[in-house]
């Protein structure tokens, strides 16, 4: 039932949002050039890698940390707008349609951080990763939080990542249709309040 719900809602979302997706694509092309999309390897269900899709928000081909802070100079002005409004995440609806992701589930992490998970923390890999989860709501401004630290990557590994995993393990204990539906509503409300 969850997979069917994800597929139908994501497909409808892509159809309804197609004009907005086109506008963002053209604006990205005009302000940053190609490519329009950013693809990155993330770890999905069962520890299987997949490519997550986002609208590109950074200067092309500039190396940097695996995490991003609010002060990251790689982010373009239009990219900053996309990230602040979370519009850069919309292409992940394609990941949901393809079955790599769910609407709700622990956010997918990059392999280098997943390798640091404890055996207990690896339980989050038992389900499809999602567009949103409890930690996404609490850490809505994660980039700004990380910018306060002298070593953002260390802060993420030692403080934020364990806290997020703890929330998602608690979510897995009570996951169900109504729990997921409630998280979707909370996410939409949080997004509307922060624009």
C-alpha positions in Angstrom: 0.0 0.0 0.0 2.8 2.4 0.9 4.6 1.9 -2.5 1.3 2.4 -4.4 0.5 5.6 -2.5 4.1 6.9 -3.1 3.9 6.1 -6.8 0.5 7.7 -7.4 1.2 10.8 -5.3 4.7 11.4 -6.8 3.4 10.9 -10.4 0.5 13.3 -9.7 2.9 15.7 -8.1 5.2 15.7 -11.2 2.2 16.3 -13.5 0.8 19.1 -11.4 4.2 20.7 -10.8 5.4 20.3 -14.4 5.1 24.0 -15.2 7.1 25.0 -12.1 9.7 22.3 -12.9 10.0 23.8 -16.4 10.4 27.3 -15.1 13.1 26.3 -12.6 14.9 24.3 -15.3 15.0 27.3 -17.6 16.0 29.6 -14.7 18.8 27.2 -13.7 20.0 27.0 -17.3 19.9 30.8 -17.7 21.7 31.6 -14.4 24.1 28.6 -14.1 24.2 26.9 -17.5 24.1 23.2 -17.9 23.6 20.7 -16.4 20.3 21.5 -14.8 20.3 18.6 -12.5 22.7 17.4 -9.8 23.0 13.7 -9.3 24.8 12.2 -6.3 25.3 8.7 -5.0 23.3 8.0 -1.9 22.7 4.8 0.1 19.2 3.4 -0.2 17.1 0.4 1.0 19.2 -2.6 1.9 22.4 -0.6 1.6 22.1 -0.4 -2.2 23.5 2.8 -3.8 21.3 4.9 -6.1 21.6 8.4 -7.7 19.5 11.1 -6.0 18.3 13.9 -8.3 18.1 17.6 -7.4 18.1 20.8 -9.2 21.7 22.0 -9.3 22.4 24.8 -6.9 26.2 25.1 -7.0 28.9 26.1 -9.3 29.9 23.2 -11.6 33.0 21.2 -11.0 34.2 22.9 -7.8 35.4 20.5 -5.1 34.4 20.8 -1.5 33.1 19.1 1.6 30.5 16.4 1.4 28.2 18.5 3.5 27.0 22.1 2.8 26.8 25.0 5.1 25.0 28.3 4.7 28.3 30.0 4.0 29.4 27.7 1.2 30.8 29.8 -1.6 29.9 27.1 -4.1 26.2 28.0 -3.9 25.0 30.4 -6.5 22.5 33.2 -5.7 19.7 31.3 -7.5 20.9 28.1 -6.0 20.6 29.7 -2.5 17.0 30.5 -3.3 16.3 27.0 -4.4 17.8 25.5 -1.3 16.1 27.9 1.1 12.7 27.1 -0.4 13.6 23.4 -0.8 12.6 23.7 -4.5 15.9 22.0 -5.4 14.4 18.8 -3.9 11.4 18.5 -6.3 13.2 16.3 -8.9 13.4 13.6 -6.2 9.8 12.9 -7.1 11.4 11.0 -10.0 13.3 8.9 -7.5 10.0 8.1 -5.8 8.4 7.1 -9.0 11.3 4.9 -9.9 11.1 3.2 -6.5 14.5 4.3 -5.1 12.8 6.5 -2.6 9.5 7.0 -0.7 7.6 10.1 0.2 8.4 9.5 3.9 11.4 7.7 5.3 14.9 8.4 6.7 16.7 10.8 4.4 19.3 9.0 2.3 23.0 9.6 3.2 26.2 9.6 1.2 28.2 6.4 1.4 31.1 7.9 3.4 28.8 8.8 6.3 26.9 5.5 6.1 30.1 3.7 6.7 30.3 5.3 10.1 26.8 3.9 11.2 26.7 1.6 14.1 24.9 -1.7 13.7 21.8 -0.2 15.4 21.9 2.9 13.2 22.0 0.7 10.1 18.4 -0.3 10.8 17.4 2.8 9.0 18.5 1.1 5.8 15.8 -1.5 6.1 13.3 0.9 4.5 13.2 3.1 1.4 14.7 6.5 2.1 12.3 9.4 1.9 11.8 13.0 0.7 11.0 13.9 4.3 11.4 12.4 7.8 11.1 13.7 11.4 14.7 14.9 11.3 14.1 17.0 8.2 11.5 19.0 10.1 13.7 19.5 13.2 16.8 20.3 11.2 15.1 22.4 8.6 17.9 25.0 8.8 20.7 22.4 9.1 23.1 24.4 6.8 22.8 27.5 9.0 23.4 25.4 12.1 26.5 23.8 10.6 27.9 27.2 9.6 28.3 28.0 13.3 31.0 25.4 13.8 34.7 25.7 13.0 34.7 22.1 11.6 31.2 21.6 10.1 31.9 18.0 8.9 33.0 16.9 12.4 30.0 18.6 13.9 27.7 16.8 11.5 29.3 13.4 12.2 29.5 13.7 16.0 26.4 15.7 16.8 23.8 16.1 14.1 24.0 12.8 12.3 23.5 10.7 15.5 20.6 12.9 16.6 18.9 12.5 13.2 19.4 8.8 13.2 18.0 8.5 16.7 14.8 10.4 15.5 14.5 8.1 12.4 14.9 4.9 14.5 12.1 6.1 16.7 10.0 6.9 13.6 10.5 3.3 12.3 9.0 2.0 15.5 5.7 3.7 14.8 5.8 4.1 11.0 2.5 3.7 9.2 0.1 5.4 6.8 -1.2 8.0 9.3 2.2 8.7 10.8 3.6 9.3 7.3 0.6 11.4 6.3 1.1 13.5 9.5 4.8 14.0 8.6 3.9 15.1 5.1 1.5 17.8 6.5 4.1 19.0 9.0 6.7 19.2 6.3 4.4 21.3 4.0 3.4 23.5 7.0 7.1 24.1 7.9 8.0 24.9 4.3 5.1 27.4 4.0 6.2 29.2 7.2 9.8 29.5 6.1 9.3 31.1 2.7 
